[in-house]
Amino acid sequence: MDKTNALRAGALAAGTTLMMLLMTSPALALTRDDGDDPGTGLSVVETLGLYVVAPIALFLAIAGLVMVLDKSHKKKDTTSSNIRIKAADTKTEIKA
């Protein structure tokens, strides 16, 4: 990459970062808006339960249901891979 492309990429990255920071500034505001009525905050245990334990439990429940209710049983292999033949002059079995 030459200098011009590197400079262009750096300017684009810096501009994108600056725009993202400017767009998120209302999210970092400390003053409340009119009509804002926040409830009580979550404790650490409630936060971990809601955002860590609950998704893992939901994933495990869905995975368990999929495994238990799986209808694809092993079917008999009707192809030529399960046909056994005996050679005419020997008693050894050859799997085709």
Secondary structure, 3 states (H helix, E strand, C coil): CCHHHHHHHHHHHHHHHHHHHHHCHHHHCCCCCCCCCCCCCCCHHHHHHHHHHHHHHHHHHHHHHHHHCCCCCCCCCCCHHHCEEECCCCCCEEEC
